[in-house]
Amino acid sequence: MGAILSGQTTCGLLIGSSIAIGLRCGQGKKDIPEEHEGERNKAIQVVGELYRDFLKEFGSTDCKTLSHCDFSNPEDLTRYVQHKGWKNACDVFLKFVMNRCVKMAEEGKI
């Protein structure tokens, strides 16, 4: 469930994508990111681009704002599940994030 059931946090798709981008940029490296400044900076730039594009498209990165659901509130959560709220929220965000990541990979950014 969204926001790690906390009610408010950054969209998990962005958090997970940030981790994936960092791992891809550091692929094959054995040291800490600071030891590989080029790859580290590349990951920071690409994650920043993804967040900016997401904000431009959806106006927020906050799960509660995006999903119109406070996942820590049982009534909100029940409503969200009953109405399959993810179809007009999370599914849309997932498609956007996946398409952006694929495009950035094709452009050689990651």
C-alpha positions in Angstrom: 0.0 0.0 0.0 1.0 3.6 -0.7 3.2 5.7 1.5 4.4 2.6 3.3 1.0 2.9 5.2 2.4 6.0 6.9 0.0 8.4 5.4 2.5 10.7 3.9 5.8 10.2 2.1 7.4 10.5 -1.3 5.8 8.3 -4.0 7.4 4.9 -3.6 7.9 4.6 -7.4 10.3 7.6 -7.2 12.1 6.1 -4.2 12.5 2.7 -5.9 13.5 4.3 -9.2 16.1 6.4 -7.4 17.6 3.2 -5.9 17.5 1.4 -9.3 19.2 4.3 -11.1 21.9 4.5 -8.4 22.5 0.7 -8.7 22.7 0.9 -12.5 25.1 3.8 -12.5 27.3 2.0 -9.9 27.0 -1.4 -11.6 30.2 -3.3 -11.3 31.8 -0.9 -8.8 33.0 -2.3 -5.5 33.7 0.9 -3.6 31.4 3.4 -2.0 29.8 5.9 -4.5 32.1 8.8 -3.4 35.0 6.7 -4.9 33.3 6.9 -8.3 32.4 10.6 -8.7 31.4 10.3 -12.4 28.9 7.6 -11.9 27.6 9.1 -8.7 27.1 12.5 -10.3 25.4 10.8 -13.3 22.9 9.1 -10.9 22.2 12.3 -9.1 21.6 14.2 -12.3 19.3 11.5 -13.7 17.3 11.1 -10.4 16.9 14.9 -10.4 15.6 14.9 -13.9 13.1 12.1 -13.1 11.8 14.0 -10.1 11.6 17.3 -12.1 9.7 15.6 -14.9 7.4 13.9 -12.4 6.7 17.2 -10.6 6.0 18.9 -13.9 3.6 16.2 -15.0 1.7 15.6 -11.7 2.4 18.6 -9.6 3.6 16.7 -6.5 5.8 13.8 -5.4 3.8 13.3 -2.2 1.9 10.0 -2.1 -1.0 11.3 -0.1 -1.5 14.2 -2.5 -1.1 12.1 -5.6 -3.4 9.2 -4.5 -5.9 11.3 -2.6 -5.6 8.7 0.1 -4.2 8.8 3.6 -3.0 5.2 3.8 -2.7 5.4 7.6 -6.4 6.1 7.9 -8.4 2.9 7.8 -11.5 4.5 6.2 -9.4 6.1 3.4 -7.6 2.8 2.8 -10.9 0.9 2.6 -12.3 3.4 0.1 -9.1 3.3 -2.0 -9.2 -0.5 -2.2 -12.9 -0.7 -2.8 -12.7 1.8 -5.6 -9.4 0.5 -7.0 -7.9 3.9 -6.6 -4.6 2.8 -7.9 -6.0 2.5 -11.5 -6.2 6.3 -11.7 -3.2 7.1 -9.6 -0.4 4.5 -9.0 -0.8 2.8 -12.4 -0.6 6.2 -14.2 2.5 7.1 -12.2 4.1 3.7 -12.8 3.7 4.0 -16.5 5.2 7.5 -16.5 8.2 6.5 -14.4 8.9 3.4 -16.4 8.7 5.3 -19.7 11.0 8.0 -18.4 13.5 5.5 -17.1 13.5 3.5 -20.4 13.9 6.7 -22.4 16.8 7.8 -20.2 18.4 4.4 -20.7 18.0 4.6 -24.4 19.6 8.1 -24.4 22.6 6.7 -22.6 21.9 8.7 -19.4 21.8 5.6 -17.3 
